[in-house]
Amino acid sequence: MEKRKFRTISLLADILILTISFLAMVWTKPASLRSYLPSHTPFFLGLALMWIIVSLVNGKMHRGKIINFSTLFFRVLTSNFIAVSITALAMYSFREMQYSRTIVLGTAILATILELVFGSIYMAYKKAVIQDYDVFEKDKPEKKPTERDLVKGVNGNGARNYEHSEVSPGIALAIEKECGAEMALAILKMTCSNFTDRTAVLSTTTIFNITSLAKDKYDYIINLHKINDIKKTDAFLDAVNSKLGINGFFFCCVETKDQRKHRILKKYPPVLNYIYYSFDFVVKRILPKLKFTRGLYFFLTRGENAVLSRAEMLGRLSRAGFRIKQESFIGNQLCIEAIKKGEPVQLNGSVYGPLIALSRVGKGGTMIKVYKLRTMHPYSEFIQKYVYEIHDLQDGGKFKNDFRITSWGAICRKIWLDELPMLMNLFRGDMKLVGVRPLSKQYFELYRKDVQERRIKYKPGLIPPFYVDIPCDLEAIQASELKYLDSYDKHPFFTDFRYFWKSGFNILFRKARSN
């Protein structure tokens, strides 16, 4: 009853805020209410409808999901961004481009600001505590593991029982001088069994200091300066690779985006910390990813203290020819020990951008480009095998605890927004409407040989058989796909027709999800 009352009040307040914002933006126009109000009312009604739907789906009006400043900012910003994006996409699709950009964008921005202001006042009044803790504990989903929890559970994380070799006093002293006795001890515990006389210890951000090392090849290179301050990270890692022999080790540190957020929120008082973090988010995470603002980003930051996620850092190392040996949080930094297994993979341009083309196995075993909205951190494609090795698969066949997915990406996947660009593959003829899921080469190789040979005889589809049978593991997924293909061989049209409507029913009414 209390939750329903909270949701009703939130809904009415949201509609009121959106209406006030719309009227305020209309008022700024010279013709004011007489002209712009009638012409822009269809836009407002469409935005209001989408605003409410997304807010309800994303939990912006759910008492048990908005419990502190962090969840308030996350729910409001993501819900409003998605609502505006879908509305803009609909306007573009129907060629409704006559609306004023000031009114369209101004309404959304002003409404978001007002929601954050009044929401922050409300959270401050309630002291950011859960009013009905028992209800929240009962209804909340299973707690998502933190980044530290995930790192603690894989690869030894510096806690392996090595037979430690005698550490060179010079190496130990160099590490201690740079980062202090406590951190030096933790680093030595994580790495010292691999030291030889061909070990280099540095604290640098420049490629020159790597390439100018005295020896041609090293067995171990340790860089104590955090990777975040290196401007050309890929070129730097390539230089490290060139200085190591096969099976040579590289040790580095990075402040992940989660640790950065924790540090900022802890540094400043409540409310102010989220205001500061919002500006930091825009400058450090949005500006460098847009081509026309990248120059402004480097002007403001000089490329220092860049924001890197754990997934991106591991992916960059994997692209540079390294395999991740172990990870460990030492202090506020993620320390990584990697081993050289090959040469770097050369990139074909920028890895940023909202629209990406993924290499997938198509008909005949040829690799096709499948278009999607980016839902993962950059360089995530290079650690797919690593994620499988440390976490395996969950029910439904997707990777368990897949830390590569961004918060925005998780929402896009939940409402299938990331799948829309795949319509281009349908129009190009690479895929059909219903069919087996297009798989990456790494995932494809997890299938049995007979299933691999069978599924490449057909075009992959936008709607897979998964949504009909809801299989819980890889074996069940393969059985589901073979069942679909057997039926398709006998009655192609009828099979796809039946699977299409059954999938739609399961998605809408049985909440079938592939995560």
C-alpha positions as CSV (number, residue, x, y, z in Angstrom):
1,M,0.0,0.0,0.0
2,E,2.8,2.4,0.9
3,K,4.7,1.6,-2.2
4,R,1.6,2.2,-4.4
5,K,1.0,5.5,-2.7
6,F,4.7,6.5,-3.2
7,R,4.5,5.5,-6.9
8,T,1.2,7.5,-7.4
9,I,2.7,10.6,-5.8
10,S,5.9,10.3,-7.8
11,L,3.9,9.8,-11.0
12,L,1.8,13.0,-10.4
13,A,4.9,15.0,-9.4
14,D,6.8,13.8,-12.5
15,I,3.9,14.8,-14.8
16,L,3.7,18.2,-13.1
17,I,7.4,18.8,-13.4
18,L,7.4,17.8,-17.1
19,T,4.4,20.1,-17.8
20,I,6.0,23.0,-16.0
21,S,9.2,22.5,-17.9
22,F,7.4,22.3,-21.3
23,L,5.4,25.5,-20.6
24,A,8.6,27.3,-19.4
25,M,10.3,26.4,-22.7
26,V,7.3,27.5,-24.8
27,W,7.2,30.8,-22.9
28,T,10.8,31.6,-24.0
29,K,9.7,31.7,-27.6
30,P,8.5,35.1,-29.1
31,A,5.2,33.8,-30.2
32,S,4.8,32.1,-26.9
33,L,1.6,30.2,-26.1
34,R,-0.5,31.3,-29.1
35,S,1.7,29.6,-31.7
36,Y,4.1,27.1,-30.1
37,L,1.7,25.6,-27.6
38,P,-0.7,24.1,-30.2
39,S,2.1,23.1,-32.6
40,H,4.2,21.3,-30.0
41,T,1.5,19.6,-28.0
42,P,1.8,16.3,-30.0
43,F,5.5,16.3,-29.1
44,F,4.8,16.9,-25.4
45,L,2.2,14.1,-25.3
46,G,4.5,11.7,-26.9
47,L,7.4,12.6,-24.6
48,A,5.2,12.4,-21.5
49,L,3.9,9.0,-22.5
50,M,7.4,7.6,-23.0
51,W,8.7,9.5,-20.0
52,I,6.2,7.7,-17.7
53,I,6.6,4.2,-19.3
54,V,10.4,4.3,-19.1
55,S,10.3,5.7,-15.5
56,L,8.0,2.9,-14.4
57,V,10.1,0.2,-16.1
58,N,13.4,1.6,-14.9
59,G,12.3,2.0,-11.3
60,K,12.4,5.8,-11.1
61,M,9.1,5.8,-9.3
62,H,9.8,2.7,-7.2
63,R,10.2,3.3,-3.5
64,G,12.5,0.3,-2.9
65,K,14.9,1.2,-5.8
66,I,15.5,4.8,-5.0
67,I,17.2,4.5,-1.6
68,N,20.0,7.1,-1.6
69,F,21.6,9.9,-3.7
70,S,23.4,7.4,-5.9
71,T,20.3,5.5,-6.9
72,L,18.4,8.8,-7.3
73,F,20.9,10.2,-9.8
74,F,21.2,6.9,-11.7
75,R,17.5,6.2,-12.1
76,V,16.6,9.8,-13.0
77,L,19.4,10.3,-15.5
78,T,19.1,7.0,-17.3
79,S,15.3,7.0,-17.4
80,N,15.1,10.5,-18.8
81,F,17.9,9.9,-21.3
82,I,16.2,6.8,-22.6
83,A,12.8,8.5,-22.9
84,V,14.2,11.4,-24.8
85,S,16.3,9.1,-27.1
86,I,13.2,6.9,-28.0
87,T,11.1,10.0,-28.6
88,A,13.7,11.6,-30.8
89,L,14.0,8.3,-32.7
90,A,10.3,8.2,-33.2
91,M,10.3,11.8,-34.4
92,Y,13.0,11.0,-36.9
93,S,11.2,7.9,-38.1
94,F,8.0,9.8,-38.8
95,R,9.9,12.8,-40.3
96,E,8.5,15.1,-37.6
97,M,11.5,17.5,-37.6
98,Q,9.7,20.8,-37.5
99,Y,9.8,21.0,-33.7
100,S,11.9,23.6,-32.0
101,R,15.2,22.2,-30.6
102,T,15.0,24.7,-27.8
103,I,11.7,23.3,-26.6
104,V,12.5,19.7,-27.3
105,L,15.9,19.6,-25.5
106,G,15.0,22.4,-23.0
107,T,12.0,20.5,-21.7
108,A,14.0,17.3,-21.1
109,I,17.0,19.1,-19.5
110,L,14.9,21.4,-17.3
111,A,12.7,18.5,-16.1
112,T,15.7,16.4,-15.3
113,I,17.3,19.3,-13.3
114,L,14.1,19.9,-11.4
115,E,13.7,16.2,-10.6
116,L,17.2,16.0,-9.3
117,V,16.8,19.1,-7.2
118,F,13.5,18.1,-5.6
119,G,14.7,14.4,-5.4
120,S,17.8,15.5,-3.5
121,I,15.8,17.6,-1.1
122,Y,13.5,14.6,-0.5
123,M,16.5,12.3,0.1
124,A,18.2,14.8,2.4
125,Y,14.9,15.1,4.4
126,K,14.7,11.3,4.7
127,K,18.4,11.2,5.5
128,A,18.9,8.8,2.6
129,V,17.7,5.7,4.5
130,I,15.2,3.1,3.5
131,Q,11.8,3.9,5.1
132,D,10.5,0.4,4.8
133,Y,13.6,-1.8,5.1
134,D,11.8,-5.1,5.5
135,V,9.9,-4.5,2.3
136,F,13.0,-3.4,0.5
137,E,14.9,-6.5,1.6
138,K,12.1,-8.7,0.5
139,D,11.6,-7.2,-2.9
140,K,15.1,-6.2,-3.9
141,P,16.9,-8.3,-6.5
142,E,20.0,-10.4,-5.6
143,K,22.8,-8.0,-4.7
144,K,25.2,-7.5,-7.6
145,P,28.8,-8.3,-6.7
146,T,31.0,-5.3,-6.4
147,E,34.1,-4.9,-8.4
148,R,36.3,-5.9,-5.4
149,D,34.1,-9.0,-4.9
150,L,34.6,-10.1,-8.5
151,V,38.4,-9.5,-8.4
152,K,38.7,-11.3,-5.1
153,G,37.1,-14.4,-6.5
154,V,39.3,-15.0,-9.6
155,N,42.9,-15.8,-10.6
156,G,44.5,-16.0,-7.2
157,N,44.4,-12.2,-6.9
158,G,47.8,-11.9,-5.2
159,A,46.9,-14.6,-2.6
160,R,48.6,-17.5,-4.3
161,N,50.9,-19.6,-2.2
162,Y,54.0,-19.2,-4.3
163,E,57.4,-20.5,-3.5
164,H,58.9,-17.0,-3.3
165,S,62.4,-16.5,-4.7
166,E,64.9,-14.2,-3.2
167,V,64.1,-10.7,-4.2
168,S,66.9,-8.4,-5.4
169,P,67.4,-5.6,-2.8
170,G,67.6,-3.1,-5.6
171,I,64.2,-4.1,-7.0
172,A,62.6,-4.1,-3.5
173,L,64.1,-0.7,-2.7
174,A,63.0,0.8,-6.0
175,I,59.4,-0.3,-5.5
176,E,59.3,0.9,-1.8
177,K,60.8,4.3,-2.7
178,E,58.1,4.9,-5.3
179,C,55.0,3.7,-3.6
180,G,55.7,3.2,0.1
181,A,56.6,0.2,2.3
182,E,53.0,-1.2,2.7
183,M,52.1,-1.1,-1.0
184,A,55.6,-2.4,-1.9
185,L,55.1,-5.4,0.3
186,A,51.8,-6.2,-1.3
187,I,53.3,-5.9,-4.8
188,L,56.2,-8.1,-3.9
189,K,53.8,-10.7,-2.5
190,M,51.9,-10.6,-5.8
191,T,54.9,-10.7,-8.2
192,C,58.3,-11.5,-6.7
193,S,58.4,-15.2,-7.7
194,N,58.9,-14.2,-11.3
195,F,61.8,-11.7,-10.9
196,T,65.1,-12.4,-12.7
197,D,68.2,-10.3,-13.4
198,R,66.3,-9.1,-16.5
199,T,63.6,-7.2,-14.5
200,A,63.0,-3.5,-15.0
201,V,61.2,-1.3,-12.5
202,L,59.8,2.0,-13.7
203,S,57.3,4.7,-12.8
204,T,56.6,6.3,-16.2
205,T,53.9,7.6,-18.5
206,T,56.1,8.0,-21.7
207,I,56.8,5.5,-24.4
208,F,60.4,6.8,-24.7
209,N,61.3,5.5,-21.2
210,I,60.1,2.0,-22.3
211,T,61.8,1.9,-25.7
212,S,65.1,3.3,-24.3
213,L,65.5,0.5,-21.8
214,A,69.1,-0.8,-21.9
215,K,68.3,-4.5,-22.8
216,D,66.6,-5.6,-25.9
217,K,64.4,-8.1,-24.1
218,Y,63.2,-8.4,-20.5
219,D,61.6,-11.2,-18.4
220,Y,59.6,-8.7,-16.3
221,I,58.7,-5.1,-16.6
222,I,57.0,-3.3,-13.7
223,N,55.4,0.1,-14.1
224,L,54.3,1.7,-10.8
225,H,52.7,4.8,-12.3
226,K,49.0,4.3,-12.8
227,I,48.0,3.7,-16.4
228,N,45.3,6.5,-16.2
229,D,48.0,9.2,-16.8
230,I,49.3,7.6,-20.0
231,K,48.0,9.6,-23.0
232,K,48.6,6.9,-25.8
233,T,47.8,3.8,-23.8
234,D,47.7,1.4,-26.7
235,A,51.1,2.6,-28.1
236,F,52.6,2.4,-24.6
237,L,51.4,-1.2,-24.1
238,D,52.7,-2.1,-27.6
239,A,56.1,-0.7,-26.6
240,V,56.1,-2.8,-23.4
241,N,55.2,-5.9,-25.5
242,S,58.2,-5.2,-27.8
243,K,60.6,-5.2,-24.8
244,L,59.4,-8.6,-23.5
245,G,60.1,-12.1,-24.7
246,I,57.3,-14.6,-25.0
247,N,56.0,-15.5,-21.5
248,G,57.6,-12.3,-20.2
249,F,55.6,-10.6,-17.4
250,F,54.2,-7.1,-17.2
251,F,52.9,-5.5,-14.0
252,C,50.7,-2.3,-14.0
253,C,48.2,-0.4,-11.8
254,V,45.0,1.4,-12.7
255,E,42.4,3.4,-10.8
256,T,39.1,1.9,-12.2
257,K,36.0,4.0,-12.8
258,D,34.3,2.4,-9.8
259,Q,37.2,3.2,-7.5
260,R,37.3,6.7,-8.9
261,K,33.6,7.2,-8.2
262,H,34.1,5.9,-4.7
263,R,37.0,8.2,-4.1
264,I,35.1,11.3,-5.3
265,L,31.9,10.6,-3.4
266,K,33.9,10.0,-0.2
267,K,36.0,13.1,-0.6
268,Y,33.0,15.6,-0.8
269,P,30.0,16.0,1.5
270,P,26.5,14.6,0.4
271,V,24.8,16.3,-2.5
272,L,27.9,18.3,-3.4
273,N,29.7,15.0,-4.1
274,Y,27.1,14.0,-6.7
275,I,27.1,17.5,-8.3
276,Y,30.9,17.3,-8.6
277,Y,30.7,13.7,-9.9
278,S,28.2,14.7,-12.5
279,F,30.5,17.3,-13.9
280,D,33.4,14.9,-13.7
281,F,31.3,12.3,-15.6
282,V,30.6,14.7,-18.4
283,V,34.2,15.9,-18.7
284,K,36.0,12.6,-18.3
285,R,33.7,10.1,-19.8
286,I,31.5,11.9,-22.4
287,L,33.8,14.5,-23.9
288,P,36.6,12.0,-24.9
289,K,34.2,9.7,-26.6
290,L,32.7,12.3,-29.0
291,K,34.8,13.2,-32.0
292,F,33.8,16.9,-31.9
293,T,34.5,17.3,-28.2
294,R,37.7,15.2,-27.9
295,G,39.9,18.2,-28.5
296,L,38.2,20.1,-25.7
297,Y,38.8,17.1,-23.4
298,F,42.5,17.1,-24.0
299,F,42.7,20.8,-23.6
300,L,41.0,20.6,-20.2
301,T,42.8,17.5,-18.9
302,R,46.0,17.2,-21.0
303,G,45.0,13.5,-21.2
304,E,45.9,12.9,-17.6
305,N,43.8,11.0,-15.0
306,A,41.7,9.4,-17.7
307,V,38.7,7.2,-16.6
308,L,39.3,3.5,-17.3
309,S,36.9,0.7,-16.4
310,R,38.3,-2.7,-15.3
311,A,37.0,-4.2,-18.5
312,E,38.6,-1.6,-20.7
313,M,42.0,-2.0,-18.9
314,L,42.0,-5.8,-19.2
315,G,40.8,-5.5,-22.8
316,R,43.6,-3.1,-23.7
317,L,46.2,-5.5,-22.2
318,S,44.6,-8.5,-24.1
319,R,44.7,-6.5,-27.4
320,A,48.3,-5.7,-26.8
321,G,49.2,-9.5,-26.8
322,F,49.0,-10.2,-23.1
323,R,47.0,-12.8,-21.1
324,I,45.8,-11.8,-17.7
325,K,47.6,-13.8,-15.1
326,Q,46.1,-12.3,-11.9
327,E,44.4,-9.2,-10.5
328,S,44.4,-7.7,-7.0
329,F,43.3,-4.5,-5.4
330,I,46.2,-2.9,-3.6
331,G,45.0,0.2,-1.8
332,N,42.7,2.1,-4.2
333,Q,44.2,0.7,-7.4
334,L,43.7,-2.5,-9.3
335,C,47.0,-4.1,-9.9
336,I,47.3,-6.5,-12.8
337,E,50.0,-9.1,-13.7
338,A,49.9,-10.1,-17.3
339,I,52.0,-12.5,-19.4
340,K,53.0,-11.9,-23.0
341,K,51.5,-14.5,-25.4
342,G,51.8,-12.9,-28.7
343,E,52.0,-9.7,-30.8
344,P,49.5,-6.8,-30.4
345,V,46.3,-6.8,-32.5
346,Q,46.2,-3.7,-34.7
347,L,42.9,-1.8,-34.5
348,N,40.9,-0.6,-37.5
349,G,40.1,2.9,-36.2
350,S,38.5,4.1,-33.0
351,V,36.8,1.6,-30.6
352,Y,34.5,4.3,-29.3
353,G,31.1,5.3,-30.7
354,P,27.5,4.3,-29.9
355,L,27.1,2.1,-33.0
356,I,29.4,-0.9,-33.4
357,A,29.8,-3.6,-35.9
358,L,30.5,-7.0,-34.3
359,S,32.1,-9.9,-36.1
360,R,29.7,-12.9,-36.0
361,V,29.5,-16.3,-37.7
362,G,27.0,-16.2,-40.5
363,K,25.7,-18.6,-43.1
364,G,28.4,-20.8,-44.6
365,G,30.7,-20.0,-41.7
366,T,31.6,-16.6,-43.2
367,M,32.1,-13.8,-40.7
368,I,29.5,-11.0,-41.0
369,K,29.2,-7.6,-39.4
370,V,26.2,-7.4,-37.0
371,Y,25.3,-3.9,-36.0
372,K,24.3,-3.0,-32.4
373,L,24.3,-0.2,-30.0
374,R,27.4,-0.4,-27.8
375,T,26.4,-1.8,-24.4
376,M,29.9,-2.8,-23.2
377,H,33.0,-0.9,-22.2
378,P,35.6,-0.3,-25.0
379,Y,37.9,-3.3,-25.7
380,S,35.5,-5.7,-24.1
381,E,35.6,-8.0,-27.1
382,F,39.2,-8.9,-26.4
383,I,38.4,-10.5,-23.0
384,Q,35.5,-12.7,-23.9
385,K,37.5,-15.8,-23.3
386,Y,38.8,-14.5,-20.0
387,V,35.3,-13.7,-18.7
388,Y,34.2,-17.2,-19.7
389,E,37.2,-18.9,-18.0
390,I,36.7,-17.0,-14.7
391,H,32.9,-16.9,-14.5
392,D,31.5,-19.5,-16.8
393,L,27.9,-19.2,-18.1
394,Q,24.7,-18.4,-16.2
395,D,21.1,-19.7,-16.9
396,G,20.2,-18.7,-20.4
397,G,23.7,-19.1,-21.8
398,K,25.1,-15.6,-21.2
399,F,28.2,-15.0,-19.2
400,K,27.8,-14.9,-15.5
401,N,28.8,-11.7,-13.7
402,D,29.7,-10.0,-17.0
403,F,31.4,-6.9,-15.8
404,R,32.0,-5.7,-19.4
405,I,28.4,-4.4,-19.6
406,T,27.9,-0.8,-18.7
407,S,25.0,0.5,-16.6
408,W,23.5,2.2,-19.6
409,G,24.0,-1.0,-21.7
410,A,22.2,-3.1,-19.1
411,I,19.1,-0.9,-19.5
412,C,19.4,-0.9,-23.3
413,R,19.5,-4.7,-23.2
414,K,16.5,-4.9,-20.9
415,I,14.3,-3.0,-23.3
416,W,16.0,-4.3,-26.5
417,L,17.1,-0.9,-27.6
418,D,20.6,-2.3,-28.5
419,E,19.0,-4.7,-31.0
420,L,17.4,-2.0,-33.2
421,P,20.5,-1.5,-35.5
422,M,20.3,-5.2,-36.4
423,L,17.5,-4.2,-38.7
424,M,20.2,-3.1,-41.1
425,N,21.4,-6.7,-41.3
426,L,17.9,-7.8,-42.1
427,F,17.6,-5.3,-44.9
428,R,21.1,-6.3,-46.2
429,G,20.1,-9.9,-46.3
430,D,22.8,-11.1,-43.8
431,M,20.1,-12.2,-41.3
432,K,16.4,-13.1,-41.2
433,L,13.7,-12.3,-38.8
434,V,13.6,-15.6,-36.9
435,G,16.6,-17.9,-36.6
436,V,19.5,-19.0,-34.5
437,R,21.4,-16.3,-32.7
438,P,24.5,-14.8,-34.5
439,L,27.5,-15.8,-32.4
440,S,31.0,-14.6,-32.0
441,K,33.7,-17.0,-33.0
442,Q,34.8,-17.6,-29.4
443,Y,31.2,-18.4,-28.3
444,F,30.6,-20.4,-31.5
445,E,33.5,-22.7,-30.6
446,L,31.9,-23.6,-27.3
447,Y,29.2,-25.4,-29.3
448,R,29.5,-29.1,-30.2
449,K,31.0,-29.8,-33.6
450,D,27.8,-31.3,-35.0
451,V,25.8,-28.2,-33.9
452,Q,28.4,-25.9,-35.4
453,E,28.2,-27.7,-38.8
454,R,24.4,-27.7,-38.7
455,R,23.7,-24.0,-37.7
456,I,26.1,-22.5,-40.4
457,K,23.8,-23.9,-43.1
458,Y,21.2,-21.2,-42.2
459,K,21.2,-17.4,-41.9
460,P,21.1,-16.3,-38.2
461,G,18.0,-14.5,-37.0
462,L,17.0,-11.4,-35.0
463,I,14.6,-13.5,-32.9
464,P,16.3,-16.7,-31.7
465,P,14.5,-19.9,-30.5
466,F,15.7,-19.1,-27.0
467,Y,12.5,-17.0,-26.4
468,V,10.3,-20.0,-27.1
469,D,12.0,-22.7,-25.1
470,I,13.8,-20.5,-22.5
471,P,16.8,-23.0,-22.1
472,C,18.9,-22.6,-18.9
473,D,22.4,-23.7,-20.0
474,L,24.5,-24.2,-23.1
475,E,23.4,-27.8,-23.7
476,A,19.8,-26.8,-23.5
477,I,20.4,-23.9,-25.9
478,Q,21.9,-26.2,-28.5
479,A,19.0,-28.6,-28.1
480,S,16.5,-25.7,-28.6
481,E,18.3,-24.6,-31.7
482,L,18.4,-28.1,-33.2
483,K,14.7,-28.5,-32.5
484,Y,14.0,-25.2,-34.3
485,L,16.2,-26.2,-37.3
486,D,14.5,-29.6,-37.6
487,S,11.1,-27.9,-37.7
488,Y,12.4,-25.3,-40.1
489,D,13.6,-27.9,-42.6
490,K,10.1,-29.4,-42.8
491,H,8.0,-26.2,-42.8
492,P,10.1,-23.0,-43.1
493,F,7.4,-20.4,-43.2
494,F,5.1,-22.0,-40.7
495,T,8.0,-22.6,-38.3
496,D,9.2,-19.0,-38.4
497,F,5.6,-17.7,-38.1
498,R,4.9,-19.9,-35.0
499,Y,8.2,-19.0,-33.3
500,F,7.7,-15.3,-34.0
501,W,4.4,-15.1,-32.2
502,K,5.3,-17.5,-29.4
503,S,8.5,-15.4,-28.8
504,G,6.4,-12.2,-28.7
505,F,4.0,-13.8,-26.2
506,N,6.7,-15.0,-23.9
507,I,8.5,-11.7,-24.0
508,L,5.4,-9.6,-23.3
509,F,3.5,-11.8,-20.8
510,R,6.0,-14.2,-19.4
511,K,8.9,-11.7,-19.2
512,A,11.3,-13.9,-21.1
513,R,14.7,-12.4,-21.0
514,S,18.1,-13.5,-22.3
515,N,20.0,-10.9,-20.0
